[in-house]
């Protein structure tokens, strides 16, 4: 059952060519951070192109609960009148972050160095996800956390009354953990240092600099060393949110595996820490080109053109690329099922603690559709036999995971028989226009009476 209401079964049916322009929503990562940093600035931050999915809306509600004035002006245009670093008020009620691991972890970090207490919860999926990866480092600042066994939500965070700066080595590649520590460091005196052995998406660092924080990044033998000077006065910004590469992945991958397709996806953010999927697809032989390359708001952007690619080959995805495409492995596995040969994906144990165990969810569904999949604790492989060879015909479980649901809907576009998911409701958390957008390109993705 969806954490946001009654399950919404969906079915994807094989179709003809996908053609047209796919205007995908704004970047989810940047949308979350725009609201949070806007709430910590002094003055009015103006945001255009904000992703208005449920995850981001929950973050907007949370910022209001902490005292910021957050206003929706319609059409993705929002303003945030912030309360300044250290200015968060104690919320009156429990903060419900819905399905969003990014939202809850970043907000926990943000409030951890203020002398306030807040209780966090989420939907059934979020309440199963590990929070110790954030509560452990914020404890170093002086914050306290009390939650369910295994470090799970619901959880109460008691912020540090007298925070101290920290030096923290992130134990796993995680932009959420890195960002939570940096946001906590904003209200700690002195310099907070975060070291990551493997670079992850760097939106937080870029945006902190844009808001006026004193922050430096240096590549050393120890890893990527990020140094933040605490207690700045953040300056409000005007932010144009680029379109989300993780959302673009779905129409792009659908076009690559559907005969005759030619789809343009404009204005996609191509931050190097986020573009691993597109590099991997091109390594596989995808007809995927970048057009009108440019820079917007400090982020590289381009229009992506994806055409049917019948000669894609399975590859061994470089493990060091995992952090730049961790959310895209589910839909990559769909492409792999339509390529020829084995696609091996290594060092991806992070997939097992996302909104669902994404390796297990995709492996189970793909096998039910006739695809050969092998998997281990931190790897999996998919063997494909070329486009149009996947049988389909299964009802796959989405496990309250938006990316699992959308990946199976992409799979069904190219299979011999339709593919269904038990609940497509979670798609609204990140891609609320997924169904009409795919329909506009010629896909048949329909809700079924449950």
C-alpha positions in Angstrom: 0.0 0.0 0.0 1.3 3.4 -0.9 2.4 5.6 1.9 0.5 8.4 0.2 -2.9 6.6 -0.1 -4.6 3.8 -1.9 -2.4 1.7 -4.2 -2.5 2.7 -7.8 -1.8 -0.3 -10.1 -0.4 0.7 -13.4 0.3 -1.1 -16.7 2.7 -0.3 -19.6 1.9 -1.7 -23.0 4.2 -2.2 -25.9 3.9 0.7 -28.3 5.2 2.3 -31.5 8.0 4.9 -31.8 8.4 7.5 -29.1 8.7 11.0 -30.6 8.6 14.6 -29.4 9.9 16.8 -26.7 10.0 15.6 -23.1 9.9 18.6 -20.7 10.9 16.8 -17.5 10.5 18.5 -14.1 13.0 20.5 -12.1 16.0 18.8 -10.4 14.9 17.2 -7.1 18.3 17.6 -5.3 18.6 21.3 -6.2 14.9 21.9 -5.3 15.4 20.5 -1.8 18.5 22.5 -1.2 17.0 25.8 -2.6 14.3 25.7 0.0 16.6 24.7 2.9 19.3 27.3 2.1 16.7 29.9 1.3 15.3 29.3 4.8 18.7 29.8 6.3 19.4 33.1 4.4 18.4 36.5 5.5 15.9 38.0 3.0 13.9 36.7 0.1 15.2 33.9 -2.1 13.3 33.5 -5.4 13.1 30.1 -7.1 11.9 29.2 -10.6 11.4 25.7 -12.0 11.0 24.1 -8.5 10.1 20.4 -8.7 6.6 20.3 -7.2 6.6 16.6 -6.4 5.5 15.4 -3.0 9.1 15.0 -1.7 9.9 18.7 -2.3 6.5 19.9 -1.1 7.2 18.1 2.2 10.5 19.9 2.5 8.7 23.2 1.9 6.2 22.4 4.7 9.1 21.6 7.0 10.8 24.9 6.3 7.5 26.7 7.2 7.4 24.6 10.4 10.9 25.9 11.4 9.8 29.5 10.9 10.6 30.4 7.3 8.0 32.1 5.1 7.6 29.8 2.1 5.2 30.9 -0.7 4.0 29.1 -3.8 3.3 31.6 -6.6 2.3 28.9 -9.1 4.0 27.4 -12.1 7.1 26.3 -10.2 7.7 29.9 -8.9 8.4 30.1 -5.2 9.8 32.5 -2.7 11.5 31.8 0.7 11.9 34.5 3.3 14.6 33.0 5.5 15.3 33.3 9.2 19.1 33.2 9.0 21.7 30.7 10.1 20.8 29.5 13.6 17.4 31.1 13.4 15.2 28.1 13.2 12.2 28.0 15.6 11.1 24.9 17.3 8.3 23.3 15.3 4.9 22.8 16.9 4.2 19.4 15.4 6.0 16.3 14.0 7.8 16.9 10.7 6.5 14.4 8.1 9.0 14.0 5.3 6.9 11.5 3.4 9.0 9.3 1.1 12.1 11.6 1.0 15.4 10.3 2.4 17.1 13.4 1.0 14.6 15.8 2.7 14.7 14.2 6.2 18.5 13.7 6.3 19.3 17.3 5.1 16.7 18.8 7.5 18.1 16.8 10.4 21.5 18.1 9.7 20.3 21.7 9.3 18.6 21.8 12.7 21.1 19.7 14.6 23.2 22.7 15.7 20.3 24.9 16.9 19.0 24.6 20.5 15.7 23.2 19.4 14.0 19.8 19.4 12.1 18.2 16.5 10.5 14.9 15.8 10.6 13.4 12.3 8.6 10.7 10.6 7.8 9.5 7.1 5.8 7.0 5.1 6.2 3.2 5.5 9.2 3.1 3.1 11.1 6.0 4.7 10.5 4.7 8.2 12.5 1.6 7.3 15.6 3.4 6.0 18.7 3.8 8.1 19.2 7.2 9.8 22.3 6.4 11.9 24.4 7.4 8.9 23.3 11.0 9.7 22.6 10.8 13.5 26.2 9.5 14.1 28.0 12.5 12.6 25.5 15.1 14.0 26.2 13.7 17.5 29.8 14.9 17.0 28.4 18.4 16.9 26.6 17.8 20.2 23.1 16.8 18.9 21.2 13.9 20.4 18.9 11.4 18.6 16.3 9.1 19.9 14.5 6.8 17.5 13.3 3.3 16.9 15.6 0.2 16.9 18.1 0.2 14.1 18.2 4.0 14.0 14.9 4.2 12.2 12.1 6.9 12.2 10.1 8.2 13.9 13.0 9.9 15.6 13.5 13.0 17.8 16.6 15.2 17.4 17.6 17.4 20.2 19.8 20.1 18.7 23.2 21.1 20.2 22.9 24.2 22.5 26.7 24.7 22.2 27.8 23.1 18.9 31.4 22.4 18.1 32.9 22.1 14.7 33.8 18.6 13.5 36.2 16.8 11.1 34.3 13.9 9.5 35.3 11.2 7.0 32.1 10.0 5.3 32.2 6.2 5.6 30.3 5.5 2.4 29.7 7.6 -0.8 26.6 9.6 0.2 25.7 13.1 -0.9 23.0 13.1 1.8 25.4 12.4 4.6 28.0 14.9 3.3 25.3 17.5 2.9 23.8 16.9 6.4 27.2 17.5 8.0 27.9 20.6 6.0 24.5 22.1 6.8 25.0 21.3 10.5 28.4 23.0 10.3 26.8 26.2 9.2 25.8 27.0 12.8 28.9 25.7 14.4 31.8 28.0 15.2 35.1 27.6 13.4 35.7 25.3 10.5 33.9 22.0 9.8 35.7 19.6 7.5 34.1 16.8 5.5 36.3 14.3 3.7 34.8 11.9 1.1 36.9 9.2 -0.4 34.8 9.1 -3.5 33.2 12.3 -5.0 29.4 12.5 -4.8 27.0 15.0 -6.2 28.2 18.5 -5.3 25.1 20.6 -5.4 25.4 21.5 -1.7 29.0 22.8 -2.1 28.1 24.8 -5.2 24.9 26.3 -3.7 26.6 27.1 -0.3 29.2 29.1 -2.2 26.4 30.8 -4.2 24.6 31.8 -1.0 27.8 33.4 0.3 29.3 30.8 2.6 33.1 30.5 2.9 33.7 27.0 1.6 36.7 25.4 -0.2 37.1 22.0 -1.9 40.5 20.3 -2.4 41.4 17.0 -3.9 44.1 15.3 -1.7 45.6 11.9 -1.1 43.1 11.6 1.7 40.2 12.2 -0.6 38.0 15.2 -1.4 38.4 17.6 1.5 35.6 20.2 2.0 36.2 23.0 4.5 33.3 25.2 5.6 33.6 28.2 7.9 30.6 28.3 10.3 28.1 31.1 11.1 28.1 33.1 7.9 25.3 35.4 6.9 23.8 33.6 3.9 22.6 36.0 1.2 19.3 35.3 -0.6 19.5 34.2 -4.2 17.6 33.9 -7.4 17.7 30.3 -8.4 16.6 28.8 -11.8 16.4 25.0 -11.1 17.7 23.0 -14.0 15.7 19.9 -15.1 16.4 16.7 -13.3 18.8 14.2 -14.9 17.3 11.4 -12.8 13.9 12.1 -14.3 15.3 12.6 -17.8 16.6 9.0 -17.5 13.2 7.5 -18.0 12.2 9.1 -21.4 15.8 8.8 -22.6 16.0 5.1 -21.8 12.5 4.4 -23.2 13.5 6.0 -26.5 16.8 4.0 -26.7 14.9 0.7 -26.5 11.8 1.5 -28.6 12.2 1.1 -32.4 11.9 4.3 -34.4 12.1 6.6 -31.4 13.6 10.1 -31.5 13.1 12.1 -28.3 14.5 15.5 -27.3 14.8 16.2 -23.5 15.7 19.9 -23.1 17.5 21.8 -20.4 19.0 18.8 -18.4 21.5 19.4 -15.7 24.8 17.7 -16.6 26.7 18.2 -13.4 29.6 15.7 -13.7 28.6 14.2 -10.3 25.1 13.4 -11.7 25.7 12.4 -15.4 27.1 8.9 -15.0 24.1 7.2 -16.6 24.4 9.2 -19.8 28.1 8.4 -20.1 27.4 4.7 -19.4 24.6 4.6 -22.1 27.0 6.1 -24.6 29.7 3.5 -23.6 27.0 0.8 -24.4 26.5 2.3 -27.9 23.5 4.4 -27.3 22.6 7.1 -29.9 22.5 9.8 -27.2 23.8 13.3 -28.1 24.2 16.6 -26.2 22.9 19.7 -28.0 23.1 23.4 -27.1 25.5 22.8 -24.2 25.6 25.8 -21.9 25.9 26.9 -18.2 22.9 28.0 -16.1 23.2 29.0 -12.5 26.7 27.6 -12.2 25.6 24.2 -13.5 26.3 22.7 -16.9 23.2 22.1 -18.9 22.4 20.6 -22.3 19.5 19.3 -24.4 19.6 15.5 -24.8 18.5 13.8 -28.0 17.9 10.0 -27.6 17.2 7.8 -30.6 16.4 4.1 -30.9 19.7 2.2 -30.5 19.4 -1.4 -31.6 23.1 -2.3 -31.3 23.8 -1.5 -27.7 26.2 -3.9 -25.9 26.4 -5.0 -22.3 29.4 -3.5 -20.4 31.1 -3.7 -17.1 30.1 -0.3 -15.5 33.1 1.3 -13.9 32.6 1.0 -10.1 34.0 4.5 -9.6 31.0 5.8 -11.6 28.4 4.5 -9.1 28.1 7.6 -7.0 27.3 9.7 -10.1 24.4 7.5 -11.2 23.3 5.6 -8.1 19.6 6.5 -8.6 19.7 5.4 -12.3 20.8 1.8 -11.9 17.2 0.5 -11.9 16.4 2.0 -15.3 19.9 1.1 -16.6 19.0 -2.5 -15.9 16.0 -2.1 -18.2 18.3 -0.9 -21.0 20.7 -3.7 -20.2 17.8 -6.2 -20.7 17.5 -4.8 -24.2 21.2 -4.7 -25.0 23.2 -7.7 -26.2 25.4 -9.4 -23.6 26.1 -9.0 -19.9 26.0 -5.6 -18.1 27.8 -5.9 -14.8 27.2 -3.4 -12.0 29.6 -3.5 -9.1 30.1 -1.7 -5.7 26.5 -0.7 -5.6 25.5 -1.8 -2.0 24.0 1.6 -1.5 21.1 0.4 -3.7 20.1 -2.0 -1.0 19.2 0.8 1.4 17.4 3.2 -0.9 13.6 3.7 -0.8 13.6 -0.1 -1.3 16.3 -2.8 -1.8 16.5 -1.7 -5.4 18.7 -4.6 -6.5 16.3 -7.2 -5.1 13.2 -5.3 -6.4 14.6 -5.0 -10.0 16.1 -8.5 -10.0 12.8 -10.1 -8.9 10.7 -8.1 -11.4 13.1 -8.6 -14.3 13.3 -12.3 -13.7 9.5 -12.5 -13.7 9.6 -10.9 -17.1 12.0 -13.5 -18.5 15.4 -11.6 -18.0 18.5 -13.4 -16.6 19.7 -11.6 -13.5 22.4 -12.5 -11.0 23.1 -10.6 -7.8 25.3 -10.4 -4.7 25.5 -8.2 -1.7 27.0 -5.2 -3.6 26.7 -6.2 -7.3 24.3 -7.5 -9.9 24.4 -8.3 -13.6 21.7 -8.4 -16.3 22.0 -10.5 -19.5 20.3 -9.1 -22.6 19.6 -10.5 -26.0 18.8 -7.3 -27.9 15.7 -5.1 -28.3 12.3 -6.7 -28.4 13.4 -10.0 -26.8 12.0 -9.5 -23.2 8.9 -11.5 -22.6 7.2 -9.2 -20.0 3.8 -10.2 -18.8 4.5 -9.9 -15.1 3.0 -7.8 -12.2 6.0 -6.4 -10.4 6.2 -4.9 -6.9 7.2 -1.3 -6.6 8.0 -1.5 -2.9 6.8 2.1 -2.4 9.7 3.2 -4.6 9.1 5.7 -7.4 12.2 4.7 -9.4 11.3 1.0 -9.4 7.7 1.8 -10.6 8.9 4.0 -13.4 11.6 1.6 -14.5 9.1 -1.2 -14.9 6.8 1.2 -16.9 9.7 1.9 -19.2 10.4 -1.9 -19.5 6.8 -2.6 -20.6 7.0 -0.2 -23.5 9.4 -2.6 -25.3 8.3 -6.1 -24.1 6.3 -8.7 -25.9 3.5 -8.6 -23.3 2.4 -5.7 -21.0 4.2 -5.1 -17.7 2.4 -4.0 -14.6 3.3 -2.7 -11.1 1.2 -3.2 -8.0 1.5 0.5 -7.0 2.6 3.5 -9.1 1.4 6.0 -6.5 5.0 6.8 -5.3 5.9 8.2 -8.8 4.3 11.4 -7.6 7.0 11.9 -5.1 9.6 12.9 -7.8 7.9 12.9 -11.2 4.2 14.0 -10.9 3.8 14.5 -14.7 5.3 11.1 -15.6 2.1 9.6 -17.1 1.0 12.5 -19.3 4.6 13.2 -20.4 5.1 9.6 -21.5 1.7 9.6 -23.2 2.7 12.8 -25.1 5.6 10.9 -26.6 3.4 8.0 -27.6 3.7 5.6 -24.7 0.8 3.7 -23.2 1.1 3.9 -19.4 -2.3 3.5 -17.8 -3.7 3.3 -14.3 -5.8 0.2 -13.7 -8.7 -0.3 -11.3 -7.3 -1.8 -8.1 
